[in-house]
């Protein structure tokens, strides 16, 4: 599987799975960006997030189906950035 195929598969799983695990739309519909790191990792960054629950983080990790790391950092006083990093291979 190529890197492009792996990214496409992850994007499809997220699009289908977020509706089920994100009932409050904390991630669903937020600005999202994808960045490949060293050709081996994919960083998925959600911006303008009002908050996120541990259950939602765990749900995204289940969707990824691999070892996935998550970090949350402030963007503004009211919003956070939620970043997931997942291996592509």
HTML snippet that shows the backbone in 3Dmol.js (N, CA, C, O; Angstrom):
<script src="https://3Dmol.org/build/3Dmol-min.js"></script>
<div id="view" style="width:600px;height:400px;position:relative"></div>
<script>
const pdb = `
ATOM      1  N   UNK A   1       0.848  -1.173   0.000  1.00  0.00           N
ATOM      2  CA  UNK A   1       0.000   0.000   0.000  1.00  0.00           C
ATOM      3  C   UNK A   1       0.896   1.239   0.000  1.00  0.00           C
ATOM      4  O   UNK A   1       1.831   1.344   0.794  1.00  0.00           O
ATOM      5  N   UNK A   2       0.599   2.158  -0.888  1.00  0.00           N
ATOM      6  CA  UNK A   2       1.383   3.384  -0.962  1.00  0.00           C
ATOM      7  C   UNK A   2       0.965   4.343   0.154  1.00  0.00           C
ATOM      8  O   UNK A   2      -0.063   4.152   0.802  1.00  0.00           O
ATOM      9  N   UNK A   3       1.772   5.363   0.362  1.00  0.00           N
ATOM     10  CA  UNK A   3       1.458   6.380   1.366  1.00  0.00           C
ATOM     11  C   UNK A   3       0.134   7.054   1.035  1.00  0.00           C
ATOM     12  O   UNK A   3      -0.682   7.288   1.927  1.00  0.00           O
ATOM     13  N   UNK A   4      -0.087   7.366  -0.232  1.00  0.00           N
ATOM     14  CA  UNK A   4      -1.330   7.998  -0.659  1.00  0.00           C
ATOM     15  C   UNK A   4      -2.529   7.103  -0.373  1.00  0.00           C
ATOM     16  O   UNK A   4      -3.569   7.586   0.076  1.00  0.00           O
ATOM     17  N   UNK A   5      -2.395   5.804  -0.627  1.00  0.00           N
ATOM     18  CA  UNK A   5      -3.474   4.852  -0.340  1.00  0.00           C
ATOM     19  C   UNK A   5      -3.758   4.789   1.156  1.00  0.00           C
ATOM     20  O   UNK A   5      -4.917   4.767   1.570  1.00  0.00           O
ATOM     21  N   UNK A   6      -2.706   4.759   1.964  1.00  0.00           N
ATOM     22  CA  UNK A   6      -2.865   4.693   3.414  1.00  0.00           C
ATOM     23  C   UNK A   6      -3.571   5.941   3.948  1.00  0.00           C
ATOM     24  O   UNK A   6      -4.442   5.844   4.812  1.00  0.00           O
ATOM     25  N   UNK A   7      -3.193   7.107   3.432  1.00  0.00           N
ATOM     26  CA  UNK A   7      -3.828   8.357   3.855  1.00  0.00           C
ATOM     27  C   UNK A   7      -5.303   8.360   3.449  1.00  0.00           C
ATOM     28  O   UNK A   7      -6.166   8.732   4.244  1.00  0.00           O
ATOM     29  N   UNK A   8      -5.585   7.953   2.239  1.00  0.00           N
ATOM     30  CA  UNK A   8      -6.971   7.883   1.767  1.00  0.00           C
ATOM     31  C   UNK A   8      -7.818   6.949   2.613  1.00  0.00           C
ATOM     32  O   UNK A   8      -8.968   7.260   2.923  1.00  0.00           O
ATOM     33  N   UNK A   9      -7.257   5.804   2.988  1.00  0.00           N
ATOM     34  CA  UNK A   9      -7.985   4.841   3.823  1.00  0.00           C
ATOM     35  C   UNK A   9      -8.277   5.438   5.200  1.00  0.00           C
ATOM     36  O   UNK A   9      -9.380   5.281   5.724  1.00  0.00           O
ATOM     37  N   UNK A  10      -7.292   6.121   5.786  1.00  0.00           N
ATOM     38  CA  UNK A  10      -7.511   6.764   7.085  1.00  0.00           C
ATOM     39  C   UNK A  10      -8.569   7.858   6.990  1.00  0.00           C
ATOM     40  O   UNK A  10      -9.424   7.973   7.869  1.00  0.00           O
ATOM     41  N   UNK A  11      -8.517   8.656   5.938  1.00  0.00           N
ATOM     42  CA  UNK A  11      -9.493   9.731   5.761  1.00  0.00           C
ATOM     43  C   UNK A  11     -10.904   9.168   5.627  1.00  0.00           C
ATOM     44  O   UNK A  11     -11.850   9.730   6.179  1.00  0.00           O
ATOM     45  N   UNK A  12     -11.052   8.066   4.900  1.00  0.00           N
ATOM     46  CA  UNK A  12     -12.368   7.440   4.744  1.00  0.00           C
ATOM     47  C   UNK A  12     -12.879   6.907   6.077  1.00  0.00           C
ATOM     48  O   UNK A  12     -14.042   7.108   6.428  1.00  0.00           O
ATOM     49  N   UNK A  13     -11.999   6.222   6.824  1.00  0.00           N
ATOM     50  CA  UNK A  13     -12.413   5.684   8.126  1.00  0.00           C
ATOM     51  C   UNK A  13     -12.822   6.804   9.077  1.00  0.00           C
ATOM     52  O   UNK A  13     -13.800   6.670   9.812  1.00  0.00           O
ATOM     53  N   UNK A  14     -12.080   7.902   9.066  1.00  0.00           N
ATOM     54  CA  UNK A  14     -12.429   9.037   9.922  1.00  0.00           C
ATOM     55  C   UNK A  14     -13.766   9.646   9.511  1.00  0.00           C
ATOM     56  O   UNK A  14     -14.602   9.942  10.364  1.00  0.00           O
ATOM     57  N   UNK A  15     -13.971   9.832   8.213  1.00  0.00           N
ATOM     58  CA  UNK A  15     -15.220  10.429   7.724  1.00  0.00           C
ATOM     59  C   UNK A  15     -16.417   9.581   8.131  1.00  0.00           C
ATOM     60  O   UNK A  15     -17.453  10.122   8.518  1.00  0.00           O
ATOM     61  N   UNK A  16     -16.290   8.268   8.049  1.00  0.00           N
ATOM     62  CA  UNK A  16     -17.388   7.374   8.393  1.00  0.00           C
ATOM     63  C   UNK A  16     -17.541   7.230   9.908  1.00  0.00           C
ATOM     64  O   UNK A  16     -18.661   7.174  10.415  1.00  0.00           O
ATOM     65  N   UNK A  17     -16.429   7.169  10.624  1.00  0.00           N
ATOM     66  CA  UNK A  17     -16.465   6.877  12.048  1.00  0.00           C
ATOM     67  C   UNK A  17     -16.750   8.054  12.953  1.00  0.00           C
ATOM     68  O   UNK A  17     -17.341   7.878  14.018  1.00  0.00           O
ATOM     69  N   UNK A  18     -16.344   9.258  12.556  1.00  0.00           N
ATOM     70  CA  UNK A  18     -16.545  10.422  13.426  1.00  0.00           C
ATOM     71  C   UNK A  18     -18.018  10.680  13.715  1.00  0.00           C
ATOM     72  O   UNK A  18     -18.363  11.099  14.820  1.00  0.00           O
ATOM     73  N   UNK A  19     -18.876  10.442  12.760  1.00  0.00           N
ATOM     74  CA  UNK A  19     -20.308  10.673  12.968  1.00  0.00           C
ATOM     75  C   UNK A  19     -20.837   9.797  14.103  1.00  0.00           C
ATOM     76  O   UNK A  19     -21.769  10.188  14.806  1.00  0.00           O
ATOM     77  N   UNK A  20     -20.251   8.624  14.281  1.00  0.00           N
ATOM     78  CA  UNK A  20     -20.714   7.696  15.316  1.00  0.00           C
ATOM     79  C   UNK A  20     -20.147   8.022  16.689  1.00  0.00           C
ATOM     80  O   UNK A  20     -20.838   7.868  17.696  1.00  0.00           O
ATOM     81  N   UNK A  21     -18.899   8.470  16.741  1.00  0.00           N
ATOM     82  CA  UNK A  21     -18.239   8.655  18.035  1.00  0.00           C
ATOM     83  C   UNK A  21     -18.196  10.109  18.494  1.00  0.00           C
ATOM     84  O   UNK A  21     -17.729  10.395  19.596  1.00  0.00           O
ATOM     85  N   UNK A  22     -18.673  11.017  17.671  1.00  0.00           N
ATOM     86  CA  UNK A  22     -18.587  12.449  17.980  1.00  0.00           C
ATOM     87  C   UNK A  22     -19.982  13.086  17.936  1.00  0.00           C
ATOM     88  O   UNK A  22     -20.247  13.933  17.084  1.00  0.00           O
ATOM     89  N   UNK A  23     -20.881  12.679  18.857  1.00  0.00           N
ATOM     90  CA  UNK A  23     -22.261  13.161  18.790  1.00  0.00           C
ATOM     91  C   UNK A  23     -22.392  14.669  19.024  1.00  0.00           C
ATOM     92  O   UNK A  23     -23.372  15.274  18.591  1.00  0.00           O
ATOM     93  N   UNK A  24     -21.422  15.279  19.702  1.00  0.00           N
ATOM     94  CA  UNK A  24     -21.483  16.714  19.984  1.00  0.00           C
ATOM     95  C   UNK A  24     -20.755  17.546  18.927  1.00  0.00           C
ATOM     96  O   UNK A  24     -20.656  18.768  19.040  1.00  0.00           O
ATOM     97  N   UNK A  25     -20.247  16.862  17.895  1.00  0.00           N
ATOM     98  CA  UNK A  25     -19.560  17.513  16.774  1.00  0.00           C
ATOM     99  C   UNK A  25     -18.377  18.366  17.244  1.00  0.00           C
ATOM    100  O   UNK A  25     -18.163  19.476  16.756  1.00  0.00           O
ATOM    101  N   UNK A  26     -17.629  17.837  18.184  1.00  0.00           N
ATOM    102  CA  UNK A  26     -16.443  18.552  18.649  1.00  0.00           C
ATOM    103  C   UNK A  26     -15.341  18.517  17.599  1.00  0.00           C
ATOM    104  O   UNK A  26     -14.598  19.487  17.450  1.00  0.00           O
ATOM    105  N   UNK A  27     -15.227  17.406  16.870  1.00  0.00           N
ATOM    106  CA  UNK A  27     -14.232  17.298  15.793  1.00  0.00           C
ATOM    107  C   UNK A  27     -14.891  17.371  14.416  1.00  0.00           C
ATOM    108  O   UNK A  27     -14.361  17.989  13.492  1.00  0.00           O
ATOM    109  N   UNK A  28     -16.028  16.745  14.299  1.00  0.00           N
ATOM    110  CA  UNK A  28     -16.744  16.686  13.023  1.00  0.00           C
ATOM    111  C   UNK A  28     -17.084  18.096  12.550  1.00  0.00           C
ATOM    112  O   UNK A  28     -17.731  18.858  13.268  1.00  0.00           O
ATOM    113  N   UNK A  29     -16.651  18.435  11.354  1.00  0.00           N
ATOM    114  CA  UNK A  29     -16.939  19.739  10.778  1.00  0.00           C
ATOM    115  C   UNK A  29     -15.932  20.824  11.140  1.00  0.00           C
ATOM    116  O   UNK A  29     -16.057  21.961  10.685  1.00  0.00           O
ATOM    117  N   UNK A  30     -14.938  20.486  11.951  1.00  0.00           N
ATOM    118  CA  UNK A  30     -13.903  21.462  12.309  1.00  0.00           C
ATOM    119  C   UNK A  30     -12.837  21.487  11.218  1.00  0.00           C
ATOM    120  O   UNK A  30     -12.667  20.507  10.493  1.00  0.00           O
ATOM    121  N   UNK A  31     -12.117  22.605  11.099  1.00  0.00           N
ATOM    122  CA  UNK A  31     -11.013  22.636  10.126  1.00  0.00           C
ATOM    123  C   UNK A  31      -9.998  21.546  10.470  1.00  0.00           C
ATOM    124  O   UNK A  31      -9.568  21.421  11.617  1.00  0.00           O
ATOM    125  N   UNK A  32      -9.627  20.771   9.471  1.00  0.00           N
ATOM    126  CA  UNK A  32      -8.684  19.669   9.680  1.00  0.00           C
ATOM    127  C   UNK A  32      -7.592  19.747   8.619  1.00  0.00           C
ATOM    128  O   UNK A  32      -7.848  20.087   7.464  1.00  0.00           O
ATOM    129  N   UNK A  33      -6.366  19.424   9.037  1.00  0.00           N
ATOM    130  CA  UNK A  33      -5.261  19.380   8.080  1.00  0.00           C
ATOM    131  C   UNK A  33      -4.508  18.077   8.269  1.00  0.00           C
ATOM    132  O   UNK A  33      -4.500  17.490   9.351  1.00  0.00           O
ATOM    133  N   UNK A  34      -3.880  17.643   7.197  1.00  0.00           N
ATOM    134  CA  UNK A  34      -3.103  16.404   7.188  1.00  0.00           C
ATOM    135  C   UNK A  34      -1.679  16.742   6.766  1.00  0.00           C
ATOM    136  O   UNK A  34      -1.462  17.514   5.832  1.00  0.00           O
ATOM    137  N   UNK A  35      -0.710  16.151   7.471  1.00  0.00           N
ATOM    138  CA  UNK A  35       0.690  16.395   7.112  1.00  0.00           C
ATOM    139  C   UNK A  35       1.464  15.102   7.297  1.00  0.00           C
ATOM    140  O   UNK A  35       1.393  14.470   8.351  1.00  0.00           O
ATOM    141  N   UNK A  36       2.201  14.712   6.270  1.00  0.00           N
ATOM    142  CA  UNK A  36       3.049  13.520   6.339  1.00  0.00           C
ATOM    143  C   UNK A  36       4.379  13.919   6.961  1.00  0.00           C
ATOM    144  O   UNK A  36       4.997  14.906   6.562  1.00  0.00           O
ATOM    145  N   UNK A  37       4.804  13.142   7.937  1.00  0.00           N
ATOM    146  CA  UNK A  37       6.067  13.392   8.632  1.00  0.00           C
ATOM    147  C   UNK A  37       7.042  12.277   8.270  1.00  0.00           C
ATOM    148  O   UNK A  37       6.784  11.108   8.555  1.00  0.00           O
ATOM    149  N   UNK A  38       8.149  12.633   7.651  1.00  0.00           N
ATOM    150  CA  UNK A  38       9.210  11.692   7.270  1.00  0.00           C
ATOM    151  C   UNK A  38       8.710  10.505   6.453  1.00  0.00           C
ATOM    152  O   UNK A  38       9.336   9.445   6.461  1.00  0.00           O
ATOM    153  N   UNK A  39       7.602  10.668   5.755  1.00  0.00           N
ATOM    154  CA  UNK A  39       7.076   9.602   4.912  1.00  0.00           C
ATOM    155  C   UNK A  39       6.556   8.406   5.679  1.00  0.00           C
ATOM    156  O   UNK A  39       6.164   7.409   5.073  1.00  0.00           O
ATOM    157  N   UNK A  40       6.545   8.484   7.014  1.00  0.00           N
ATOM    158  CA  UNK A  40       6.159   7.322   7.816  1.00  0.00           C
ATOM    159  C   UNK A  40       5.005   7.578   8.769  1.00  0.00           C
ATOM    160  O   UNK A  40       4.355   6.637   9.222  1.00  0.00           O
ATOM    161  N   UNK A  41       4.745   8.841   9.077  1.00  0.00           N
ATOM    162  CA  UNK A  41       3.707   9.187  10.043  1.00  0.00           C
ATOM    163  C   UNK A  41       2.759  10.209   9.409  1.00  0.00           C
ATOM    164  O   UNK A  41       3.163  11.007   8.562  1.00  0.00           O
ATOM    165  N   UNK A  42       1.507  10.171   9.829  1.00  0.00           N
ATOM    166  CA  UNK A  42       0.534  11.146   9.382  1.00  0.00           C
ATOM    167  C   UNK A  42       0.060  11.930  10.597  1.00  0.00           C
ATOM    168  O   UNK A  42      -0.393  11.354  11.586  1.00  0.00           O
ATOM    169  N   UNK A  43       0.171  13.242  10.508  1.00  0.00           N
ATOM    170  CA  UNK A  43      -0.317  14.132  11.560  1.00  0.00           C
ATOM    171  C   UNK A  43      -1.659  14.697  11.108  1.00  0.00           C
ATOM    172  O   UNK A  43      -1.757  15.295  10.037  1.00  0.00           O
ATOM    173  N   UNK A  44      -2.681  14.506  11.919  1.00  0.00           N
ATOM    174  CA  UNK A  44      -4.023  14.996  11.631  1.00  0.00           C
ATOM    175  C   UNK A  44      -4.328  16.044  12.693  1.00  0.00           C
ATOM    176  O   UNK A  44      -4.344  15.736  13.884  1.00  0.00           O
ATOM    177  N   UNK A  45      -4.568  17.270  12.270  1.00  0.00           N
ATOM    178  CA  UNK A  45      -4.748  18.379  13.201  1.00  0.00           C
ATOM    179  C   UNK A  45      -6.132  18.992  13.038  1.00  0.00           C
ATOM    180  O   UNK A  45      -6.505  19.437  11.953  1.00  0.00           O
ATOM    181  N   UNK A  46      -6.889  19.009  14.133  1.00  0.00           N
ATOM    182  CA  UNK A  46      -8.199  19.656  14.175  1.00  0.00           C
ATOM    183  C   UNK A  46      -8.049  20.979  14.901  1.00  0.00           C
ATOM    184  O   UNK A  46      -7.513  21.024  16.008  1.00  0.00           O
ATOM    185  N   UNK A  47      -8.518  22.059  14.285  1.00  0.00           N
ATOM    186  CA  UNK A  47      -8.443  23.391  14.884  1.00  0.00           C
ATOM    187  C   UNK A  47      -9.845  23.868  15.259  1.00  0.00           C
ATOM    188  O   UNK A  47     -10.851  23.313  14.817  1.00  0.00           O
ATOM    189  N   UNK A  48      -9.881  24.904  16.079  1.00  0.00           N
ATOM    190  CA  UNK A  48     -11.143  25.532  16.490  1.00  0.00           C
ATOM    191  C   UNK A  48     -12.052  24.557  17.239  1.00  0.00           C
ATOM    192  O   UNK A  48     -13.273  24.592  17.079  1.00  0.00           O
ATOM    193  N   UNK A  49     -11.458  23.697  18.049  1.00  0.00           N
ATOM    194  CA  UNK A  49     -12.208  22.711  18.825  1.00  0.00           C
ATOM    195  C   UNK A  49     -12.544  23.326  20.187  1.00  0.00           C
ATOM    196  O   UNK A  49     -11.661  23.834  20.877  1.00  0.00           O
ATOM    197  N   UNK A  50     -13.819  23.278  20.566  1.00  0.00           N
ATOM    198  CA  UNK A  50     -14.247  23.876  21.834  1.00  0.00           C
ATOM    199  C   UNK A  50     -13.791  23.044  23.033  1.00  0.00           C
ATOM    200  O   UNK A  50     -13.531  23.597  24.102  1.00  0.00           O
ATOM    201  N   UNK A  51     -13.693  21.738  22.873  1.00  0.00           N
ATOM    202  CA  UNK A  51     -13.279  20.835  23.940  1.00  0.00           C
ATOM    203  C   UNK A  51     -13.368  19.416  23.421  1.00  0.00           C
ATOM    204  O   UNK A  51     -13.959  19.172  22.369  1.00  0.00           O
ATOM    205  N   UNK A  52     -12.791  18.487  24.142  1.00  0.00           N
ATOM    206  CA  UNK A  52     -12.851  17.092  23.717  1.00  0.00           C
ATOM    207  C   UNK A  52     -12.838  16.208  24.949  1.00  0.00           C
ATOM    208  O   UNK A  52     -12.133  16.487  25.918  1.00  0.00           O
ATOM    209  N   UNK A  53     -13.616  15.149  24.908  1.00  0.00           N
ATOM    210  CA  UNK A  53     -13.697  14.198  26.008  1.00  0.00           C
ATOM    211  C   UNK A  53     -12.752  13.024  25.742  1.00  0.00           C
ATOM    212  O   UNK A  53     -12.430  12.719  24.594  1.00  0.00           O
ATOM    213  N   UNK A  54     -12.323  12.386  26.803  1.00  0.00           N
ATOM    214  CA  UNK A  54     -11.444  11.223  26.686  1.00  0.00           C
ATOM    215  C   UNK A  54     -12.086  10.139  25.821  1.00  0.00           C
ATOM    216  O   UNK A  54     -11.393   9.475  25.049  1.00  0.00           O
ATOM    217  N   UNK A  55     -13.392   9.954  25.941  1.00  0.00           N
ATOM    218  CA  UNK A  55     -14.086   8.936  25.143  1.00  0.00           C
ATOM    219  C   UNK A  55     -13.967   9.231  23.649  1.00  0.00           C
ATOM    220  O   UNK A  55     -13.845   8.311  22.841  1.00  0.00           O
ATOM    221  N   UNK A  56     -14.001  10.495  23.289  1.00  0.00           N
ATOM    222  CA  UNK A  56     -13.870  10.858  21.875  1.00  0.00           C
ATOM    223  C   UNK A  56     -12.446  10.607  21.378  1.00  0.00           C
ATOM    224  O   UNK A  56     -12.252  10.144  20.254  1.00  0.00           O
ATOM    225  N   UNK A  57     -11.466  10.906  22.200  1.00  0.00           N
ATOM    226  CA  UNK A  57     -10.068  10.624  21.838  1.00  0.00           C
ATOM    227  C   UNK A  57      -9.888   9.124  21.638  1.00  0.00           C
ATOM    228  O   UNK A  57      -9.290   8.694  20.652  1.00  0.00           O
ATOM    229  N   UNK A  58     -10.401   8.332  22.566  1.00  0.00           N
ATOM    230  CA  UNK A  58     -10.280   6.874  22.454  1.00  0.00           C
ATOM    231  C   UNK A  58     -11.028   6.353  21.228  1.00  0.00           C
ATOM    232  O   UNK A  58     -10.578   5.405  20.585  1.00  0.00           O
ATOM    233  N   UNK A  59     -12.159   6.963  20.902  1.00  0.00           N
ATOM    234  CA  UNK A  59     -12.900   6.570  19.709  1.00  0.00           C
ATOM    235  C   UNK A  59     -12.113   6.818  18.437  1.00  0.00           C
ATOM    236  O   UNK A  59     -12.106   5.977  17.538  1.00  0.00           O
ATOM    237  N   UNK A  60     -11.452   7.961  18.349  1.00  0.00           N
ATOM    238  CA  UNK A  60     -10.620   8.254  17.173  1.00  0.00           C
ATOM    239  C   UNK A  60      -9.473   7.251  17.099  1.00  0.00           C
ATOM    240  O   UNK A  60      -9.144   6.774  16.013  1.00  0.00           O
ATOM    241  N   UNK A  61      -8.867   6.928  18.226  1.00  0.00           N
ATOM    242  CA  UNK A  61      -7.778   5.946  18.229  1.00  0.00           C
ATOM    243  C   UNK A  61      -8.274   4.589  17.736  1.00  0.00           C
ATOM    244  O   UNK A  61      -7.547   3.894  17.026  1.00  0.00           O
ATOM    245  N   UNK A  62      -9.498   4.198  18.100  1.00  0.00           N
ATOM    246  CA  UNK A  62     -10.061   2.932  17.605  1.00  0.00           C
ATOM    247  C   UNK A  62     -10.266   2.990  16.092  1.00  0.00           C
ATOM    248  O   UNK A  62     -10.009   2.011  15.391  1.00  0.00           O
ATOM    249  N   UNK A  63     -10.728   4.135  15.591  1.00  0.00           N
ATOM    250  CA  UNK A  63     -10.934   4.289  14.142  1.00  0.00           C
ATOM    251  C   UNK A  63      -9.612   4.123  13.402  1.00  0.00           C
ATOM    252  O   UNK A  63      -9.566   3.484  12.350  1.00  0.00           O
ATOM    253  N   UNK A  64      -8.546   4.687  13.937  1.00  0.00           N
ATOM    254  CA  UNK A  64      -7.228   4.620  13.294  1.00  0.00           C
ATOM    255  C   UNK A  64      -6.746   3.178  13.189  1.00  0.00           C
ATOM    256  O   UNK A  64      -6.102   2.801  12.210  1.00  0.00           O
ATOM    257  N   UNK A  65      -7.058   2.382  14.195  1.00  0.00           N
ATOM    258  CA  UNK A  65      -6.699   0.970  14.150  1.00  0.00           C
ATOM    259  C   UNK A  65      -5.222   0.680  14.308  1.00  0.00           C
ATOM    260  O   UNK A  65      -4.782  -0.439  14.044  1.00  0.00           O
ATOM    261  N   UNK A  66      -4.451   1.660  14.731  1.00  0.00           N
ATOM    262  CA  UNK A  66      -3.010   1.472  14.888  1.00  0.00           C
ATOM    263  C   UNK A  66      -2.567   2.222  16.125  1.00  0.00           C
ATOM    264  O   UNK A  66      -3.374   2.866  16.795  1.00  0.00           O
ATOM    265  N   UNK A  67      -1.287   2.136  16.425  1.00  0.00           N
ATOM    266  CA  UNK A  67      -0.748   2.944  17.513  1.00  0.00           C
ATOM    267  C   UNK A  67      -0.899   4.400  17.120  1.00  0.00           C
ATOM    268  O   UNK A  67      -0.332   4.847  16.122  1.00  0.00           O
ATOM    269  N   UNK A  68      -1.651   5.124  17.894  1.00  0.00           N
ATOM    270  CA  UNK A  68      -1.973   6.507  17.576  1.00  0.00           C
ATOM    271  C   UNK A  68      -1.692   7.358  18.805  1.00  0.00           C
ATOM    272  O   UNK A  68      -1.991   6.962  19.932  1.00  0.00           O
ATOM    273  N   UNK A  69      -1.127   8.502  18.582  1.00  0.00           N
ATOM    274  CA  UNK A  69      -0.822   9.422  19.671  1.00  0.00           C
ATOM    275  C   UNK A  69      -1.678  10.663  19.523  1.00  0.00           C
ATOM    276  O   UNK A  69      -1.971  11.097  18.409  1.00  0.00           O
ATOM    277  N   UNK A  70      -2.080  11.235  20.652  1.00  0.00           N
ATOM    278  CA  UNK A  70      -2.917  12.429  20.632  1.00  0.00           C
ATOM    279  C   UNK A  70      -2.326  13.473  21.557  1.00  0.00           C
ATOM    280  O   UNK A  70      -1.846  13.161  22.646  1.00  0.00           O
ATOM    281  N   UNK A  71      -2.370  14.723  21.105  1.00  0.00           N
ATOM    282  CA  UNK A  71      -1.987  15.836  21.968  1.00  0.00           C
ATOM    283  C   UNK A  71      -3.028  16.932  21.818  1.00  0.00           C
ATOM    284  O   UNK A  71      -3.628  17.108  20.758  1.00  0.00           O
ATOM    285  N   UNK A  72      -3.223  17.656  22.897  1.00  0.00           N
ATOM    286  CA  UNK A  72      -4.175  18.763  22.921  1.00  0.00           C
ATOM    287  C   UNK A  72      -3.413  19.984  23.387  1.00  0.00           C
ATOM    288  O   UNK A  72      -2.701  19.934  24.390  1.00  0.00           O
ATOM    289  N   UNK A  73      -3.560  21.081  22.663  1.00  0.00           N
ATOM    290  CA  UNK A  73      -2.868  22.311  23.047  1.00  0.00           C
ATOM    291  C   UNK A  73      -3.801  23.503  22.851  1.00  0.00           C
ATOM    292  O   UNK A  73      -4.700  23.463  22.010  1.00  0.00           O
ATOM    293  N   UNK A  74      -3.586  24.555  23.624  1.00  0.00           N
ATOM    294  CA  UNK A  74      -4.455  25.734  23.482  1.00  0.00           C
ATOM    295  C   UNK A  74      -4.245  26.433  22.140  1.00  0.00           C
ATOM    296  O   UNK A  74      -3.125  26.523  21.638  1.00  0.00           O
ATOM    297  N   UNK A  75      -5.325  26.916  21.580  1.00  0.00           N
ATOM    298  CA  UNK A  75      -5.270  27.736  20.372  1.00  0.00           C
ATOM    299  C   UNK A  75      -5.607  29.175  20.767  1.00  0.00           C
ATOM    300  O   UNK A  75      -4.890  30.117  20.429  1.00  0.00           O
ATOM    301  N   UNK A  76      -6.709  29.315  21.486  1.00  0.00           N
ATOM    302  CA  UNK A  76      -7.113  30.598  22.074  1.00  0.00           C
ATOM    303  C   UNK A  76      -7.634  30.274  23.473  1.00  0.00           C
ATOM    304  O   UNK A  76      -7.563  29.127  23.915  1.00  0.00           O
ATOM    305  N   UNK A  77      -8.151  31.269  24.158  1.00  0.00           N
ATOM    306  CA  UNK A  77      -8.702  31.028  25.490  1.00  0.00           C
ATOM    307  C   UNK A  77      -9.925  30.111  25.444  1.00  0.00           C
ATOM    308  O   UNK A  77     -10.215  29.422  26.422  1.00  0.00           O
ATOM    309  N   UNK A  78     -10.641  30.096  24.323  1.00  0.00           N
ATOM    310  CA  UNK A  78     -11.862  29.299  24.206  1.00  0.00           C
ATOM    311  C   UNK A  78     -11.715  28.054  23.336  1.00  0.00           C
ATOM    312  O   UNK A  78     -12.598  27.196  23.340  1.00  0.00           O
ATOM    313  N   UNK A  79     -10.629  27.942  22.598  1.00  0.00           N
ATOM    314  CA  UNK A  79     -10.516  26.841  21.641  1.00  0.00           C
ATOM    315  C   UNK A  79      -9.168  26.142  21.771  1.00  0.00           C
ATOM    316  O   UNK A  79      -8.168  26.727  22.187  1.00  0.00           O
ATOM    317  N   UNK A  80      -9.186  24.859  21.396  1.00  0.00           N
ATOM    318  CA  UNK A  80      -7.974  24.041  21.467  1.00  0.00           C
ATOM    319  C   UNK A  80      -7.657  23.465  20.094  1.00  0.00           C
ATOM    320  O   UNK A  80      -8.480  23.477  19.179  1.00  0.00           O
ATOM    321  N   UNK A  81      -6.446  22.966  19.989  1.00  0.00           N
ATOM    322  CA  UNK A  81      -6.003  22.214  18.808  1.00  0.00           C
ATOM    323  C   UNK A  81      -5.844  20.770  19.259  1.00  0.00           C
ATOM    324  O   UNK A  81      -5.188  20.497  20.265  1.00  0.00           O
ATOM    325  N   UNK A  82      -6.442  19.847  18.516  1.00  0.00           N
ATOM    326  CA  UNK A  82      -6.325  18.423  18.820  1.00  0.00           C
ATOM    327  C   UNK A  82      -5.542  17.786  17.685  1.00  0.00           C
ATOM    328  O   UNK A  82      -5.940  17.862  16.522  1.00  0.00           O
ATOM    329  N   UNK A  83      -4.430  17.160  18.029  1.00  0.00           N
ATOM    330  CA  UNK A  83      -3.513  16.614  17.027  1.00  0.00           C
ATOM    331  C   UNK A  83      -3.343  15.114  17.267  1.00  0.00           C
ATOM    332  O   UNK A  83      -3.031  14.679  18.375  1.00  0.00           O
ATOM    333  N   UNK A  84      -3.552  14.338  16.210  1.00  0.00           N
ATOM    334  CA  UNK A  84      -3.324  12.896  16.247  1.00  0.00           C
ATOM    335  C   UNK A  84      -2.166  12.582  15.316  1.00  0.00           C
ATOM    336  O   UNK A  84      -2.057  13.159  14.234  1.00  0.00           O
ATOM    337  N   UNK A  85      -1.300  11.664  15.738  1.00  0.00           N
ATOM    338  CA  UNK A  85      -0.202  11.203  14.897  1.00  0.00           C
ATOM    339  C   UNK A  85      -0.329   9.684  14.813  1.00  0.00           C
ATOM    340  O   UNK A  85      -0.416   8.999  15.832  1.00  0.00           O
ATOM    341  N   UNK A  86      -0.339   9.172  13.590  1.00  0.00           N
ATOM    342  CA  UNK A  86      -0.535   7.740  13.372  1.00  0.00           C
ATOM    343  C   UNK A  86       0.496   7.249  12.358  1.00  0.00           C
ATOM    344  O   UNK A  86       0.774   7.939  11.378  1.00  0.00           O
ATOM    345  N   UNK A  87       1.072   6.052  12.586  1.00  0.00           N
ATOM    346  CA  UNK A  87       2.007   5.490  11.599  1.00  0.00           C
ATOM    347  C   UNK A  87       1.290   5.096  10.316  1.00  0.00           C
ATOM    348  O   UNK A  87       0.152   4.627  10.355  1.00  0.00           O
ATOM    349  N   UNK A  88       1.939   5.282   9.201  1.00  0.00           N
ATOM    350  CA  UNK A  88       1.364   4.930   7.909  1.00  0.00           C
ATOM    351  C   UNK A  88       1.706   3.505   7.499  1.00  0.00           C
ATOM    352  O   UNK A  88       1.057   2.944   6.616  1.00  0.00           O
ATOM    353  N   UNK A  89       2.701   2.923   8.119  1.00  0.00           N
ATOM    354  CA  UNK A  89       3.136   1.575   7.695  1.00  0.00           C
ATOM    355  C   UNK A  89       3.037   0.598   8.816  1.00  0.00           C
ATOM    356  O   UNK A  89       3.360  -0.577   8.642  1.00  0.00           O
TER     357      UNK A  89
END
`;
const viewer = $3Dmol.createViewer("view");
viewer.addModel(pdb, "pdb");
viewer.setStyle({}, {cartoon: {color: "spectrum"}});
viewer.zoomTo();
viewer.render();
</script>
